[in-house]
């Protein structure tokens, strides 16, 4: 859930929908428009670092899109 808060906190002005789909055993993928941003399947030994998902999302949003509040 902290990853979703991170993404919404940074890019709530460009995100129209967030969907959480549960998996089993703590394994999950984070995708944006079909692009994998983070995969717990591929990185089973770790969770995303603070800021990692927001940074990945920043590379996918339109050029020039700023973080919310900046």
CHARMM internal coordinates of N, CA and C (Angstrom, degrees):
IC EDIT
DIST 1 N 1 CA 1.4544
DIST 1 CA 1 C 1.5184
ANGL 1 N 1 CA 1 C 112.07
DIST 1 C 2 N 1.3227
ANGL 1 CA 1 C 2 N 118.78
DIHE 1 N 1 CA 1 C 2 N -31.57
DIST 2 N 2 CA 1.4615
ANGL 1 C 2 N 2 CA 119.45
DIHE 1 CA 1 C 2 N 2 CA -179.66
DIST 2 CA 2 C 1.5225
ANGL 2 N 2 CA 2 C 111.18
DIHE 1 C 2 N 2 CA 2 C -64.91
DIST 2 C 3 N 1.3384
ANGL 2 CA 2 C 3 N 117.74
DIHE 2 N 2 CA 2 C 3 N -29.10
DIST 3 N 3 CA 1.4649
ANGL 2 C 3 N 3 CA 120.68
DIHE 2 CA 2 C 3 N 3 CA 177.16
DIST 3 CA 3 C 1.5224
ANGL 3 N 3 CA 3 C 110.11
DIHE 2 C 3 N 3 CA 3 C -65.57
DIST 3 C 4 N 1.3217
ANGL 3 CA 3 C 4 N 117.60
DIHE 3 N 3 CA 3 C 4 N -40.56
DIST 4 N 4 CA 1.4622
ANGL 3 C 4 N 4 CA 121.08
DIHE 3 CA 3 C 4 N 4 CA 178.39
DIST 4 CA 4 C 1.5214
ANGL 4 N 4 CA 4 C 109.90
DIHE 3 C 4 N 4 CA 4 C -65.50
DIST 4 C 5 N 1.3081
ANGL 4 CA 4 C 5 N 117.38
DIHE 4 N 4 CA 4 C 5 N -42.82
DIST 5 N 5 CA 1.4676
ANGL 4 C 5 N 5 CA 120.68
DIHE 4 CA 4 C 5 N 5 CA 177.58
DIST 5 CA 5 C 1.5193
ANGL 5 N 5 CA 5 C 110.45
DIHE 4 C 5 N 5 CA 5 C -60.74
DIST 5 C 6 N 1.3350
ANGL 5 CA 5 C 6 N 116.07
DIHE 5 N 5 CA 5 C 6 N -40.60
DIST 6 N 6 CA 1.4560
ANGL 5 C 6 N 6 CA 121.22
DIHE 5 CA 5 C 6 N 6 CA 179.21
DIST 6 CA 6 C 1.5311
ANGL 6 N 6 CA 6 C 110.69
DIHE 5 C 6 N 6 CA 6 C -61.48
DIST 6 C 7 N 1.3232
ANGL 6 CA 6 C 7 N 116.62
DIHE 6 N 6 CA 6 C 7 N -48.38
DIST 7 N 7 CA 1.4626
ANGL 6 C 7 N 7 CA 121.06
DIHE 6 CA 6 C 7 N 7 CA -179.55
DIST 7 CA 7 C 1.5165
ANGL 7 N 7 CA 7 C 111.68
DIHE 6 C 7 N 7 CA 7 C -63.62
DIST 7 C 8 N 1.3253
ANGL 7 CA 7 C 8 N 116.69
DIHE 7 N 7 CA 7 C 8 N -46.01
DIST 8 N 8 CA 1.4620
ANGL 7 C 8 N 8 CA 119.92
DIHE 7 CA 7 C 8 N 8 CA -179.65
DIST 8 CA 8 C 1.5219
ANGL 8 N 8 CA 8 C 111.64
DIHE 7 C 8 N 8 CA 8 C -66.89
DIST 8 C 9 N 1.3109
ANGL 8 CA 8 C 9 N 116.29
DIHE 8 N 8 CA 8 C 9 N -37.81
DIST 9 N 9 CA 1.4587
ANGL 8 C 9 N 9 CA 119.24
DIHE 8 CA 8 C 9 N 9 CA 178.68
DIST 9 CA 9 C 1.5177
ANGL 9 N 9 CA 9 C 112.40
DIHE 8 C 9 N 9 CA 9 C -62.75
DIST 9 C 10 N 1.3197
ANGL 9 CA 9 C 10 N 116.40
DIHE 9 N 9 CA 9 C 10 N -35.95
DIST 10 N 10 CA 1.4547
ANGL 9 C 10 N 10 CA 120.84
DIHE 9 CA 9 C 10 N 10 CA -176.68
DIST 10 CA 10 C 1.5262
ANGL 10 N 10 CA 10 C 112.94
DIHE 9 C 10 N 10 CA 10 C -86.94
DIST 10 C 11 N 1.3453
ANGL 10 CA 10 C 11 N 117.27
DIHE 10 N 10 CA 10 C 11 N -35.12
DIST 11 N 11 CA 1.4668
ANGL 10 C 11 N 11 CA 120.24
DIHE 10 CA 10 C 11 N 11 CA -170.52
DIST 11 CA 11 C 1.5208
ANGL 11 N 11 CA 11 C 113.67
DIHE 10 C 11 N 11 CA 11 C -133.59
DIST 11 C 12 N 1.3305
ANGL 11 CA 11 C 12 N 117.64
DIHE 11 N 11 CA 11 C 12 N 32.07
DIST 12 N 12 CA 1.4586
ANGL 11 C 12 N 12 CA 120.81
DIHE 11 CA 11 C 12 N 12 CA -179.10
DIST 12 CA 12 C 1.5239
ANGL 12 N 12 CA 12 C 112.41
DIHE 11 C 12 N 12 CA 12 C -61.95
DIST 12 C 13 N 1.3029
ANGL 12 CA 12 C 13 N 117.81
DIHE 12 N 12 CA 12 C 13 N -23.09
DIST 13 N 13 CA 1.4593
ANGL 12 C 13 N 13 CA 121.59
DIHE 12 CA 12 C 13 N 13 CA -179.14
DIST 13 CA 13 C 1.5292
ANGL 13 N 13 CA 13 C 112.84
DIHE 12 C 13 N 13 CA 13 C -79.08
DIST 13 C 14 N 1.3376
ANGL 13 CA 13 C 14 N 118.87
DIHE 13 N 13 CA 13 C 14 N -10.04
DIST 14 N 14 CA 1.4659
ANGL 13 C 14 N 14 CA 121.14
DIHE 13 CA 13 C 14 N 14 CA 178.19
DIST 14 CA 14 C 1.5274
ANGL 14 N 14 CA 14 C 113.09
DIHE 13 C 14 N 14 CA 14 C -122.92
DIST 14 C 15 N 1.3271
ANGL 14 CA 14 C 15 N 118.25
DIHE 14 N 14 CA 14 C 15 N -6.69
DIST 15 N 15 CA 1.4660
ANGL 14 C 15 N 15 CA 122.01
DIHE 14 CA 14 C 15 N 15 CA 179.51
DIST 15 CA 15 C 1.5189
ANGL 15 N 15 CA 15 C 108.55
DIHE 14 C 15 N 15 CA 15 C -94.30
DIST 15 C 16 N 1.3212
ANGL 15 CA 15 C 16 N 116.04
DIHE 15 N 15 CA 15 C 16 N 122.24
DIST 16 N 16 CA 1.4597
ANGL 15 C 16 N 16 CA 119.19
DIHE 15 CA 15 C 16 N 16 CA -179.64
DIST 16 CA 16 C 1.5219
ANGL 16 N 16 CA 16 C 112.23
DIHE 15 C 16 N 16 CA 16 C -95.84
DIST 16 C 17 N 1.3279
ANGL 16 CA 16 C 17 N 117.12
DIHE 16 N 16 CA 16 C 17 N -21.15
DIST 17 N 17 CA 1.4648
ANGL 16 C 17 N 17 CA 119.07
DIHE 16 CA 16 C 17 N 17 CA -177.92
DIST 17 CA 17 C 1.5253
ANGL 17 N 17 CA 17 C 109.64
DIHE 16 C 17 N 17 CA 17 C -155.69
DIST 17 C 18 N 1.3261
ANGL 17 CA 17 C 18 N 114.68
DIHE 17 N 17 CA 17 C 18 N 140.64
DIST 18 N 18 CA 1.4616
ANGL 17 C 18 N 18 CA 122.27
DIHE 17 CA 17 C 18 N 18 CA 171.72
DIST 18 CA 18 C 1.5123
ANGL 18 N 18 CA 18 C 106.88
DIHE 17 C 18 N 18 CA 18 C -125.99
DIST 18 C 19 N 1.3027
ANGL 18 CA 18 C 19 N 116.05
DIHE 18 N 18 CA 18 C 19 N 128.48
DIST 19 N 19 CA 1.4541
ANGL 18 C 19 N 19 CA 121.20
DIHE 18 CA 18 C 19 N 19 CA -179.92
DIST 19 CA 19 C 1.5199
ANGL 19 N 19 CA 19 C 108.42
DIHE 18 C 19 N 19 CA 19 C -124.77
DIST 19 C 20 N 1.3128
ANGL 19 CA 19 C 20 N 115.97
DIHE 19 N 19 CA 19 C 20 N 129.21
DIST 20 N 20 CA 1.4608
ANGL 19 C 20 N 20 CA 121.25
DIHE 19 CA 19 C 20 N 20 CA 177.59
DIST 20 CA 20 C 1.5213
ANGL 20 N 20 CA 20 C 107.43
DIHE 19 C 20 N 20 CA 20 C -108.12
DIST 20 C 21 N 1.3206
ANGL 20 CA 20 C 21 N 115.15
DIHE 20 N 20 CA 20 C 21 N 120.75
DIST 21 N 21 CA 1.4540
ANGL 20 C 21 N 21 CA 121.37
DIHE 20 CA 20 C 21 N 21 CA 179.40
DIST 21 CA 21 C 1.5191
ANGL 21 N 21 CA 21 C 107.06
DIHE 20 C 21 N 21 CA 21 C -115.15
DIST 21 C 22 N 1.3092
ANGL 21 CA 21 C 22 N 115.60
DIHE 21 N 21 CA 21 C 22 N 115.72
DIST 22 N 22 CA 1.4608
ANGL 21 C 22 N 22 CA 120.30
DIHE 21 CA 21 C 22 N 22 CA -177.37
DIST 22 CA 22 C 1.5138
ANGL 22 N 22 CA 22 C 112.81
DIHE 21 C 22 N 22 CA 22 C -68.43
DIST 22 C 23 N 1.3008
ANGL 22 CA 22 C 23 N 114.64
DIHE 22 N 22 CA 22 C 23 N 147.93
DIST 23 N 23 CA 1.4550
ANGL 22 C 23 N 23 CA 122.05
DIHE 22 CA 22 C 23 N 23 CA 175.72
DIST 23 CA 23 C 1.5069
ANGL 23 N 23 CA 23 C 108.50
DIHE 22 C 23 N 23 CA 23 C -124.57
DIST 23 C 24 N 1.2807
ANGL 23 CA 23 C 24 N 117.25
DIHE 23 N 23 CA 23 C 24 N -167.98
DIST 24 N 24 CA 1.4568
ANGL 23 C 24 N 24 CA 121.15
DIHE 23 CA 23 C 24 N 24 CA 179.86
DIST 24 CA 24 C 1.5132
ANGL 24 N 24 CA 24 C 112.16
DIHE 23 C 24 N 24 CA 24 C -112.57
DIST 24 C 25 N 1.2940
ANGL 24 CA 24 C 25 N 116.16
DIHE 24 N 24 CA 24 C 25 N 146.12
DIST 25 N 25 CA 1.4550
ANGL 24 C 25 N 25 CA 121.55
DIHE 24 CA 24 C 25 N 25 CA 174.37
DIST 25 CA 25 C 1.5127
ANGL 25 N 25 CA 25 C 115.25
DIHE 24 C 25 N 25 CA 25 C 66.80
DIST 25 C 26 N 1.3249
ANGL 25 CA 25 C 26 N 118.01
DIHE 25 N 25 CA 25 C 26 N 23.00
DIST 26 N 26 CA 1.4588
ANGL 25 C 26 N 26 CA 120.44
DIHE 25 CA 25 C 26 N 26 CA 178.31
DIST 26 CA 26 C 1.5155
ANGL 26 N 26 CA 26 C 114.33
DIHE 25 C 26 N 26 CA 26 C 78.68
DIST 26 C 27 N 1.3154
ANGL 26 CA 26 C 27 N 117.46
DIHE 26 N 26 CA 26 C 27 N 9.90
DIST 27 N 27 CA 1.4561
ANGL 26 C 27 N 27 CA 121.66
DIHE 26 CA 26 C 27 N 27 CA 179.85
DIST 27 CA 27 C 1.5281
ANGL 27 N 27 CA 27 C 108.95
DIHE 26 C 27 N 27 CA 27 C -92.01
DIST 27 C 28 N 1.3389
ANGL 27 CA 27 C 28 N 117.22
DIHE 27 N 27 CA 27 C 28 N 133.24
DIST 28 N 28 CA 1.4531
ANGL 27 C 28 N 28 CA 121.67
DIHE 27 CA 27 C 28 N 28 CA -178.70
DIST 28 CA 28 C 1.5195
ANGL 28 N 28 CA 28 C 110.07
DIHE 27 C 28 N 28 CA 28 C -154.57
DIST 28 C 29 N 1.3144
ANGL 28 CA 28 C 29 N 115.96
DIHE 28 N 28 CA 28 C 29 N 161.51
DIST 29 N 29 CA 1.4547
ANGL 28 C 29 N 29 CA 123.06
DIHE 28 CA 28 C 29 N 29 CA 171.92
DIST 29 CA 29 C 1.5143
ANGL 29 N 29 CA 29 C 107.83
DIHE 28 C 29 N 29 CA 29 C -125.29
DIST 29 C 30 N 1.3163
ANGL 29 CA 29 C 30 N 116.32
DIHE 29 N 29 CA 29 C 30 N 145.99
DIST 30 N 30 CA 1.4561
ANGL 29 C 30 N 30 CA 122.03
DIHE 29 CA 29 C 30 N 30 CA 172.68
DIST 30 CA 30 C 1.5162
ANGL 30 N 30 CA 30 C 105.92
DIHE 29 C 30 N 30 CA 30 C -111.25
DIST 30 C 31 N 1.3429
ANGL 30 CA 30 C 31 N 116.14
DIHE 30 N 30 CA 30 C 31 N 119.50
DIST 31 N 31 CA 1.4636
ANGL 30 C 31 N 31 CA 120.58
DIHE 30 CA 30 C 31 N 31 CA 179.49
DIST 31 CA 31 C 1.5184
ANGL 31 N 31 CA 31 C 109.94
DIHE 30 C 31 N 31 CA 31 C -123.81
DIST 31 C 32 N 1.3072
ANGL 31 CA 31 C 32 N 115.35
DIHE 31 N 31 CA 31 C 32 N 149.35
DIST 32 N 32 CA 1.4623
ANGL 31 C 32 N 32 CA 122.64
DIHE 31 CA 31 C 32 N 32 CA 175.52
DIST 32 CA 32 C 1.5150
ANGL 32 N 32 CA 32 C 106.89
DIHE 31 C 32 N 32 CA 32 C -128.06
DIST 32 C 33 N 1.3158
ANGL 32 CA 32 C 33 N 116.55
DIHE 32 N 32 CA 32 C 33 N 115.23
DIST 33 N 33 CA 1.4696
ANGL 32 C 33 N 33 CA 121.76
DIHE 32 CA 32 C 33 N 33 CA -178.87
DIST 33 CA 33 C 1.5291
ANGL 33 N 33 CA 33 C 111.78
DIHE 32 C 33 N 33 CA 33 C 49.57
DIST 33 C 34 N 1.3210
ANGL 33 CA 33 C 34 N 116.05
DIHE 33 N 33 CA 33 C 34 N 41.96
DIST 34 N 34 CA 1.4574
ANGL 33 C 34 N 34 CA 121.31
DIHE 33 CA 33 C 34 N 34 CA 177.06
DIST 34 CA 34 C 1.5171
ANGL 34 N 34 CA 34 C 115.47
DIHE 33 C 34 N 34 CA 34 C 84.98
DIST 34 C 35 N 1.3275
ANGL 34 CA 34 C 35 N 117.86
DIHE 34 N 34 CA 34 C 35 N -5.52
DIST 35 N 35 CA 1.4584
ANGL 34 C 35 N 35 CA 122.00
DIHE 34 CA 34 C 35 N 35 CA 178.16
DIST 35 CA 35 C 1.5207
ANGL 35 N 35 CA 35 C 109.32
DIHE 34 C 35 N 35 CA 35 C -96.67
DIST 35 C 36 N 1.3276
ANGL 35 CA 35 C 36 N 116.87
DIHE 35 N 35 CA 35 C 36 N 126.87
DIST 36 N 36 CA 1.4658
ANGL 35 C 36 N 36 CA 120.77
DIHE 35 CA 35 C 36 N 36 CA 179.98
DIST 36 CA 36 C 1.5254
ANGL 36 N 36 CA 36 C 108.76
DIHE 35 C 36 N 36 CA 36 C -73.72
DIST 36 C 37 N 1.3415
ANGL 36 CA 36 C 37 N 115.06
DIHE 36 N 36 CA 36 C 37 N 122.42
DIST 37 N 37 CA 1.4550
ANGL 36 C 37 N 37 CA 121.95
DIHE 36 CA 36 C 37 N 37 CA 178.46
DIST 37 CA 37 C 1.5261
ANGL 37 N 37 CA 37 C 109.89
DIHE 36 C 37 N 37 CA 37 C -94.03
DIST 37 C 38 N 1.3188
ANGL 37 CA 37 C 38 N 116.36
DIHE 37 N 37 CA 37 C 38 N -37.94
DIST 38 N 38 CA 1.4673
ANGL 37 C 38 N 38 CA 121.71
DIHE 37 CA 37 C 38 N 38 CA 175.67
DIST 38 CA 38 C 1.5185
ANGL 38 N 38 CA 38 C 107.73
DIHE 37 C 38 N 38 CA 38 C -151.86
DIST 38 C 39 N 1.3212
ANGL 38 CA 38 C 39 N 115.95
DIHE 38 N 38 CA 38 C 39 N 139.27
DIST 39 N 39 CA 1.4524
ANGL 38 C 39 N 39 CA 120.52
DIHE 38 CA 38 C 39 N 39 CA 178.49
DIST 39 CA 39 C 1.5176
ANGL 39 N 39 CA 39 C 110.30
DIHE 38 C 39 N 39 CA 39 C -127.35
DIST 39 C 40 N 1.3104
ANGL 39 CA 39 C 40 N 115.88
DIHE 39 N 39 CA 39 C 40 N 114.65
DIST 40 N 40 CA 1.4609
ANGL 39 C 40 N 40 CA 120.53
DIHE 39 CA 39 C 40 N 40 CA 173.59
DIST 40 CA 40 C 1.5253
ANGL 40 N 40 CA 40 C 109.29
DIHE 39 C 40 N 40 CA 40 C -71.45
DIST 40 C 41 N 1.3483
ANGL 40 CA 40 C 41 N 116.33
DIHE 40 N 40 CA 40 C 41 N -22.45
DIST 41 N 41 CA 1.4629
ANGL 40 C 41 N 41 CA 119.72
DIHE 40 CA 40 C 41 N 41 CA 173.70
DIST 41 CA 41 C 1.5243
ANGL 41 N 41 CA 41 C 109.93
DIHE 40 C 41 N 41 CA 41 C -61.45
DIST 41 C 42 N 1.3400
ANGL 41 CA 41 C 42 N 116.22
DIHE 41 N 41 CA 41 C 42 N -45.97
DIST 42 N 42 CA 1.4593
ANGL 41 C 42 N 42 CA 121.40
DIHE 41 CA 41 C 42 N 42 CA -177.60
DIST 42 CA 42 C 1.5263
ANGL 42 N 42 CA 42 C 112.55
DIHE 41 C 42 N 42 CA 42 C -78.77
DIST 42 C 43 N 1.3222
ANGL 42 CA 42 C 43 N 116.60
DIHE 42 N 42 CA 42 C 43 N -29.45
DIST 43 N 43 CA 1.4733
ANGL 42 C 43 N 43 CA 121.95
DIHE 42 CA 42 C 43 N 43 CA -177.30
DIST 43 CA 43 C 1.5194
ANGL 43 N 43 CA 43 C 109.60
DIHE 42 C 43 N 43 CA 43 C -119.10
DIST 43 C 44 N 1.3122
ANGL 43 CA 43 C 44 N 116.45
DIHE 43 N 43 CA 43 C 44 N 56.84
DIST 44 N 44 CA 1.4668
ANGL 43 C 44 N 44 CA 121.08
DIHE 43 CA 43 C 44 N 44 CA -172.01
DIST 44 CA 44 C 1.5187
ANGL 44 N 44 CA 44 C 113.34
DIHE 43 C 44 N 44 CA 44 C -61.47
DIST 44 C 45 N 1.3143
ANGL 44 CA 44 C 45 N 117.67
DIHE 44 N 44 CA 44 C 45 N -17.70
DIST 45 N 45 CA 1.4617
ANGL 44 C 45 N 45 CA 120.11
DIHE 44 CA 44 C 45 N 45 CA -176.62
DIST 45 CA 45 C 1.5227
ANGL 45 N 45 CA 45 C 113.91
DIHE 44 C 45 N 45 CA 45 C -89.36
DIST 45 C 46 N 1.3460
ANGL 45 CA 45 C 46 N 117.94
DIHE 45 N 45 CA 45 C 46 N -0.09
DIST 46 N 46 CA 1.4678
ANGL 45 C 46 N 46 CA 118.47
DIHE 45 CA 45 C 46 N 46 CA -178.07
DIST 46 CA 46 C 1.5279
ANGL 46 N 46 CA 46 C 112.10
DIHE 45 C 46 N 46 CA 46 C -152.37
DIST 46 C 47 N 1.3270
ANGL 46 CA 46 C 47 N 114.50
DIHE 46 N 46 CA 46 C 47 N 162.35
DIST 47 N 47 CA 1.4604
ANGL 46 C 47 N 47 CA 122.94
DIHE 46 CA 46 C 47 N 47 CA 172.01
DIST 47 CA 47 C 1.5261
ANGL 47 N 47 CA 47 C 107.18
DIHE 46 C 47 N 47 CA 47 C -102.75
DIST 47 C 48 N 1.3261
ANGL 47 CA 47 C 48 N 117.83
DIHE 47 N 47 CA 47 C 48 N 162.27
DIST 48 N 48 CA 1.4704
ANGL 47 C 48 N 48 CA 119.10
DIHE 47 CA 47 C 48 N 48 CA 178.12
DIST 48 CA 48 C 1.5298
ANGL 48 N 48 CA 48 C 110.75
DIHE 47 C 48 N 48 CA 48 C -61.08
DIST 48 C 49 N 1.3100
ANGL 48 CA 48 C 49 N 115.47
DIHE 48 N 48 CA 48 C 49 N 141.95
DIST 49 N 49 CA 1.4625
ANGL 48 C 49 N 49 CA 121.43
DIHE 48 CA 48 C 49 N 49 CA 176.65
DIST 49 CA 49 C 1.5272
ANGL 49 N 49 CA 49 C 109.00
DIHE 48 C 49 N 49 CA 49 C -73.48
DIST 49 C 50 N 1.3430
ANGL 49 CA 49 C 50 N 117.54
DIHE 49 N 49 CA 49 C 50 N 155.46
DIST 50 N 50 CA 1.4669
ANGL 49 C 50 N 50 CA 119.41
DIHE 49 CA 49 C 50 N 50 CA 175.89
DIST 50 CA 50 C 1.5299
ANGL 50 N 50 CA 50 C 110.13
DIHE 49 C 50 N 50 CA 50 C -55.80
DIST 50 C 51 N 1.3114
ANGL 50 CA 50 C 51 N 116.47
DIHE 50 N 50 CA 50 C 51 N 130.16
DIST 51 N 51 CA 1.4545
ANGL 50 C 51 N 51 CA 121.88
DIHE 50 CA 50 C 51 N 51 CA 179.89
DIST 51 CA 51 C 1.5203
ANGL 51 N 51 CA 51 C 114.73
DIHE 50 C 51 N 51 CA 51 C 87.66
DIST 51 C 52 N 1.3256
ANGL 51 CA 51 C 52 N 118.15
DIHE 51 N 51 CA 51 C 52 N -15.09
DIST 52 N 52 CA 1.4631
ANGL 51 C 52 N 52 CA 121.37
DIHE 51 CA 51 C 52 N 52 CA -176.66
DIST 52 CA 52 C 1.5267
ANGL 52 N 52 CA 52 C 112.39
DIHE 51 C 52 N 52 CA 52 C -63.57
DIST 52 C 53 N 1.3276
ANGL 52 CA 52 C 53 N 117.07
DIHE 52 N 52 CA 52 C 53 N -46.52
DIST 53 N 53 CA 1.4689
ANGL 52 C 53 N 53 CA 119.49
DIHE 52 CA 52 C 53 N 53 CA -179.15
DIST 53 CA 53 C 1.5198
ANGL 53 N 53 CA 53 C 111.48
DIHE 52 C 53 N 53 CA 53 C -68.24
DIST 53 C 54 N 1.3060
ANGL 53 CA 53 C 54 N 117.68
DIHE 53 N 53 CA 53 C 54 N -41.38
DIST 54 N 54 CA 1.4661
ANGL 53 C 54 N 54 CA 120.39
DIHE 53 CA 53 C 54 N 54 CA 178.40
DIST 54 CA 54 C 1.5162
ANGL 54 N 54 CA 54 C 110.21
DIHE 53 C 54 N 54 CA 54 C -62.72
DIST 54 C 55 N 1.3198
ANGL 54 CA 54 C 55 N 116.95
DIHE 54 N 54 CA 54 C 55 N -38.46
DIST 55 N 55 CA 1.4666
ANGL 54 C 55 N 55 CA 120.61
DIHE 54 CA 54 C 55 N 55 CA 177.46
DIST 55 CA 55 C 1.5112
ANGL 55 N 55 CA 55 C 111.79
DIHE 54 C 55 N 55 CA 55 C -65.25
DIST 55 C 56 N 1.3273
ANGL 55 CA 55 C 56 N 116.83
DIHE 55 N 55 CA 55 C 56 N -41.40
DIST 56 N 56 CA 1.4590
ANGL 55 C 56 N 56 CA 120.76
DIHE 55 CA 55 C 56 N 56 CA 177.57
DIST 56 CA 56 C 1.5169
ANGL 56 N 56 CA 56 C 111.01
DIHE 55 C 56 N 56 CA 56 C -65.12
DIST 56 C 57 N 1.3358
ANGL 56 CA 56 C 57 N 116.09
DIHE 56 N 56 CA 56 C 57 N -41.29
DIST 57 N 57 CA 1.4573
ANGL 56 C 57 N 57 CA 120.03
DIHE 56 CA 56 C 57 N 57 CA 178.65
DIST 57 CA 57 C 1.5281
ANGL 57 N 57 CA 57 C 110.20
DIHE 56 C 57 N 57 CA 57 C -63.79
DIST 57 C 58 N 1.3095
ANGL 57 CA 57 C 58 N 117.06
DIHE 57 N 57 CA 57 C 58 N -38.75
DIST 58 N 58 CA 1.4631
ANGL 57 C 58 N 58 CA 120.92
DIHE 57 CA 57 C 58 N 58 CA -179.64
DIST 58 CA 58 C 1.5218
ANGL 58 N 58 CA 58 C 111.40
DIHE 57 C 58 N 58 CA 58 C -58.10
DIST 58 C 59 N 1.3216
ANGL 58 CA 58 C 59 N 116.51
DIHE 58 N 58 CA 58 C 59 N -33.95
DIST 59 N 59 CA 1.4668
ANGL 58 C 59 N 59 CA 119.21
DIHE 58 CA 58 C 59 N 59 CA 179.88
DIST 59 CA 59 C 1.5255
ANGL 59 N 59 CA 59 C 112.01
DIHE 58 C 59 N 59 CA 59 C -74.07
DIST 59 C 60 N 1.3506
ANGL 59 CA 59 C 60 N 118.09
DIHE 59 N 59 CA 59 C 60 N -15.62
DIST 60 N 60 CA 1.4603
ANGL 59 C 60 N 60 CA 121.99
DIHE 59 CA 59 C 60 N 60 CA -178.26
DIST 60 CA 60 C 1.5246
ANGL 60 N 60 CA 60 C 114.04
DIHE 59 C 60 N 60 CA 60 C -97.62
DIST 60 C 61 N 1.3273
ANGL 60 CA 60 C 61 N 117.14
DIHE 60 N 60 CA 60 C 61 N -25.47
DIST 61 N 61 CA 1.4604
ANGL 60 C 61 N 61 CA 119.39
DIHE 60 CA 60 C 61 N 61 CA -177.19
DIST 61 CA 61 C 1.5175
ANGL 61 N 61 CA 61 C 109.86
DIHE 60 C 61 N 61 CA 61 C -77.57
DIST 61 C 62 N 1.3066
ANGL 61 CA 61 C 62 N 116.14
DIHE 61 N 61 CA 61 C 62 N 165.34
DIST 62 N 62 CA 1.4639
ANGL 61 C 62 N 62 CA 121.50
DIHE 61 CA 61 C 62 N 62 CA -176.91
DIST 62 CA 62 C 1.5223
ANGL 62 N 62 CA 62 C 110.93
DIHE 61 C 62 N 62 CA 62 C -54.45
DIST 62 C 63 N 1.3337
ANGL 62 CA 62 C 63 N 116.58
DIHE 62 N 62 CA 62 C 63 N 140.73
DIST 63 N 63 CA 1.4727
ANGL 62 C 63 N 63 CA 119.43
DIHE 62 CA 62 C 63 N 63 CA 177.29
DIST 63 CA 63 C 1.5311
ANGL 63 N 63 CA 63 C 110.47
DIHE 62 C 63 N 63 CA 63 C -55.37
DIST 63 C 64 N 1.3027
ANGL 63 CA 63 C 64 N 115.53
DIHE 63 N 63 CA 63 C 64 N 139.05
DIST 64 N 64 CA 1.4522
ANGL 63 C 64 N 64 CA 120.29
DIHE 63 CA 63 C 64 N 64 CA 179.62
DIST 64 CA 64 C 1.5177
ANGL 64 N 64 CA 64 C 114.25
DIHE 63 C 64 N 64 CA 64 C 89.71
DIST 64 C 65 N 1.3347
ANGL 64 CA 64 C 65 N 118.29
DIHE 64 N 64 CA 64 C 65 N -6.22
DIST 65 N 65 CA 1.4563
ANGL 64 C 65 N 65 CA 120.19
DIHE 64 CA 64 C 65 N 65 CA 177.94
DIST 65 CA 65 C 1.5123
ANGL 65 N 65 CA 65 C 108.72
DIHE 64 C 65 N 65 CA 65 C -73.32
DIST 65 C 66 N 1.3142
ANGL 65 CA 65 C 66 N 115.79
DIHE 65 N 65 CA 65 C 66 N 124.58
DIST 66 N 66 CA 1.4630
ANGL 65 C 66 N 66 CA 120.78
DIHE 65 CA 65 C 66 N 66 CA -178.30
DIST 66 CA 66 C 1.5167
ANGL 66 N 66 CA 66 C 110.01
DIHE 65 C 66 N 66 CA 66 C -96.68
DIST 66 C 67 N 1.3246
ANGL 66 CA 66 C 67 N 115.26
DIHE 66 N 66 CA 66 C 67 N 157.19
DIST 67 N 67 CA 1.4475
ANGL 66 C 67 N 67 CA 121.05
DIHE 66 CA 66 C 67 N 67 CA 173.97
DIST 67 CA 67 C 1.5198
ANGL 67 N 67 CA 67 C 108.72
DIHE 66 C 67 N 67 CA 67 C -61.39
DIST 67 C 68 N 1.3225
ANGL 67 CA 67 C 68 N 116.87
DIHE 67 N 67 CA 67 C 68 N 148.87
DIST 68 N 68 CA 1.4602
ANGL 67 C 68 N 68 CA 122.68
DIHE 67 CA 67 C 68 N 68 CA -178.90
DIST 68 CA 68 C 1.5303
ANGL 68 N 68 CA 68 C 110.04
DIHE 67 C 68 N 68 CA 68 C -57.61
DIST 68 C 69 N 1.3114
ANGL 68 CA 68 C 69 N 115.73
DIHE 68 N 68 CA 68 C 69 N 133.58
DIST 69 N 69 CA 1.4545
ANGL 68 C 69 N 69 CA 121.22
DIHE 68 CA 68 C 69 N 69 CA 176.72
DIST 69 CA 69 C 1.5103
ANGL 69 N 69 CA 69 C 114.94
DIHE 68 C 69 N 69 CA 69 C 85.21
DIST 69 C 70 N 1.3329
ANGL 69 CA 69 C 70 N 116.97
DIHE 69 N 69 CA 69 C 70 N 4.41
DIST 70 N 70 CA 1.4826
ANGL 69 C 70 N 70 CA 117.47
DIHE 69 CA 69 C 70 N 70 CA 179.26
DIST 70 CA 70 C 1.5024
ANGL 70 N 70 CA 70 C 111.10
DIHE 69 C 70 N 70 CA 70 C -113.91
END
COOR INIT
IC SEED 1 N 1 CA 1 C
IC BUILD
